Amino acid sequence: MEVNYTAGEYEEVEQNDAQFVDQTATDEYAIHQFRKQHINNTDVVDVLVDIRSLIGAVAETIYLQVLNRNSGIWETLSSNNTALVNQEFTLTGKITSNISYYYSVSFWVAFRVYQYAGR
């Protein structure tokens, strides 16, 4: 997680407009971690991310995870192991039970998308 988003990149990735933020990695995990804020801790947790990888999910699976703040464990919402190199695809996830477990005290939900870049 060596790459911090610029203000412009935050705006780009918030919109579904085929804009991507680069993350480089060699012999480690490439991770994009982000949060989404709500006004309470009872809203269904719903996320959609557009992804493109120069490694391709065929070589290394790409995962979308959410942080369960009750257990402290990152839980996999979805993954892709079929996308080809530089192919755009979408990962989605939804939490409908024990919803409050995923919210911080200020109503943030933490997500990450990651892929091993060891090849």
Number of C-alpha atoms within 10 A of each C-alpha: 11 10 12 12 15 10 8 8 14 13 11 15 16 10 11 11 9 11 15 13 15 13 15 13 15 10 9 12 16 21 20 19 15 14 12 13 13 15 9 13 19 16 14 15 19 12 16 12 15 16 18 21 18 12 20 21 22 13 16 19 16 26 20 25 23 25 20 20 16 12 10 10 11 15 15 15 16 16 19 16 13 15 21 16 14 13 14 13 14 14 18 14 16 14 16 11 10 11 15 21 17 24 23 18 11 11 18 17 23 19 21 17 21 17 22 19 18 12 10
